[in-house]
Amino acid sequence: MLGELIEEFRDKIDINDFFSYINFEIVKEELISTKSNIIFLLGKPGSGKSYMLSLLKYKYPEKYILQKEPFLSKEEFLNTHKNLKNKVILIDEAQLLPIEMIEFLRLLSDNGNQVVLSMHQKEGEKIANLPQFASRYTQKIFMKPLTFDEFEKYVMSKFIKNNRYDLIDKKRLKKIYKLTKGNFRLSKKFIFTALTLLDYSFRNSLKYNRIDNCIIDMTALELGLIK
């Protein structure tokens, strides 16, 4: 019954499902225009860092190379990316790399490649403050949470697109936002789970016919946000 709407909120990176918000656009322009040798793209898990890197690679394939998975040796990296000349190197989940590979990327930046290290904020701050990075031309760029207005705009655009704007109201959106703190991935996961519960109610003729406080509480329990 709600299958198409539920799919709108599935946790996946879909370049065609682009949502623009203020911090995202600021970060994108900073990444495109910066002259720093090494850029630390920092933010909490689920803040949109991976999506940002994928979007840059998609829009400017000749400028960027994207490494999505950790690598254990420079040979592995160079075998995957054979032409590094004049390329900006995007490294996702860089906090998972051995420190030796971080050092290898630093050396690439010394030799002319701009390197973007996408990391969880806590680990990224620690690495950025190491002497070999602190003494170089580095920059920290931060992915911030959605504001409530941005969260509401994103969620309601999906509900309106599927002609199901009657399933949720602003009061419940505010409650969900308070639980997810504007984290983009967690917000999607929350709505996905709430709609899945609601769909089950519809299919089994239960009493729930919209996302109300009970659905929100059950979702929060399912996701471990409340006890």
N, C-alpha and C positions, 0 to 999 in steps of 0.2 A: 504493500500500500504506500509506504513512504520510501521505497527503495531508491528512487532517483534522488530525493532530497538527502537521504542518508549518505549516499555516495559523494555528494558535494563536500562532505566534511571528513571523508576518509583521510587518514594520515599518510599522505604521499606527496612527492614533489612533482607538481604538474605545471610546467611553464605556461601552458595555456590558461591556467587558473590564476592569473595575475591580479593581485590586489595592491593598490598603491596607497600608502599612508605616509605621513610627514617624515617620520624618522627613517623609514625605508628609503625614501627619495633622497634625503640628506646623505645617508650612508652611501648610496649608490653613486651620487655625484662626487663624494669625497674619494671613493675608491677609483673612479675613472680619472679624476684630475690630479690626484696626489703625485708628488715627485719623490716621495720617500723611497729608499731602497727596500726597506722591510716594513710591512704594514701588519699590525696585529688587529684582526677583526674579532672583537670580543663580545660575549653575551652569554646569558644563561642558556642551558639546553632548551631547544624549542623556540628560540627567539627569532629564527629566520635566517641564520647564517648560511646554512646549506642551500636554501632557496636562492639567496643573494648570489652565491658563487655560480650556481647553475644558470641563473638568469644572465649573468655577465658572459659566461661561456656561450650561451645560446645566441645572445644578441651580437657579440663581437668574437666570432670563432677564430678569426685570424690573429687577434690580439692576445687571447688568453689560452692557456692550457690548464686543465682541471684535473687534479689528483684527488679522487674521492676516498680511496682506501689507504690505510697505512702501508708503508713499504719499509723493508728491513735493511736494504743496502742501496748504495748509490747506483750500482749496476742495474738493479731492478728498476729504479726510477728512469735511468737513461735508456734502458731498453724499451720502456713504455713510451717515453717522450724523446724522440730522436732529434727533433729540430727545436732547439731552445732559443735560437737567435732572435733577438728583439721581442721575445715573448714575456708576458706577465704570467707568473706561475701562481696558481690558486691551489692552496692546500687545505682540504677540509679535514676537520677533526684532528688538527695538528697536535693536540695534546697527547694523542696516542702514539706519536712517533718517538723512537729512542732519541736521546739527546744527541747522539752521533749524527742522526739524520737531520736534526734541526741545525746542527753545525754545518753539515753539507749544504743545506739550503742557504745558510748565511754566506757561505763561500760563493755560491751561485750569484747571490745579490752583489757581492763584491766585484764579480766579473761582468756585471751589466744587466742581469735579469732582476726585474722588480719581483718581489715575493710577497704574497699575501698569506698569512698564517691565520686560519680561522680556528678559534679555540674557545673552550669554556672560559669564562672570565677569570675565575680564581687561578687556574693553572696558567693562563695566558699572562696575567699580571706578573706571576712569579718568574716566568721565562723572560719576559720583556725587561725585567730588572736585572738580569744576569749581566756581568761586566761586558761580555762580547757584544751584547745588543745595546746596552745603555750608552756605549761610546760611539755608536753609529747613528746614521740618519734614519731613525725609526719613527713610526707614528702608531698611535692606538686609536681605533675607531670602534665605537660602541653601538651595538644593536639594543634598542630599548623596547620595553613592552608597548603594546597598543594602549592608547587612551580609551576611555569608555566610549566616546563618540566613534572612534575608529572601529572598535569591537562591534558596536551596534550596527554600524554601516555595513561591515563585512557580513555579519550573520543575517541581517534582514535582507541583504541583496540576494542571498541564496533562497531564503524563504519566499520572497516576492517572485523570484525567477520561477519557482515551482508552484506558485499560486497557493502557498500554504502559510501566508502571513498571519492567519488566525490561530496558529498553534503556539504562539509565544507573545508575551507582552513586555513592555519596558521594565516593569518591576522585577520580573523574573530574569531578564537580561542583566540587570544590575546585580542581582544575587549571584548569578553565574560569574560575572566579571570579578566580583569580590573574591570568589573561590579560586579563580584561575589567575588573578592578578595581571591580566592582560597578556599572559604568555600565549603566543600565537598557536603553537602546536597543542598545548594543553586545552586552549579554548576550542579548537577543532575537535579534539578527542572528547571533550565534555559534551558538545552538541551532538556528535556522532553517537555517543553512548546513550544520551537522553532520548534521541530520536529512535534508536534501536529498541529501547524499553517501551516507548510510546507505540511503535509499530507492533510490538508483541501484544500490547493492550488492545489495539484495533483488531488484530487478527483473532484474538481469543475473546472478544466481546467483554473486556474488563471495563472498569469504571473510568479509566483515565482517557481523556479525549484531547488533551493539550499538555504542554510542558508546564506543570504546576509545581508547587513546593515539594510535593511528595516525589515526583519524578526527579527533581533536582537533588533532593536528599538521597534518593536511591543511587543516583549517578555519582554523587560525591562519595558515598560509601564504597561503591564499586571501584572508583579510582583512588581510593585511599586518602581523600582530601579531608574527610572527617571520620571520627570514630564513633 
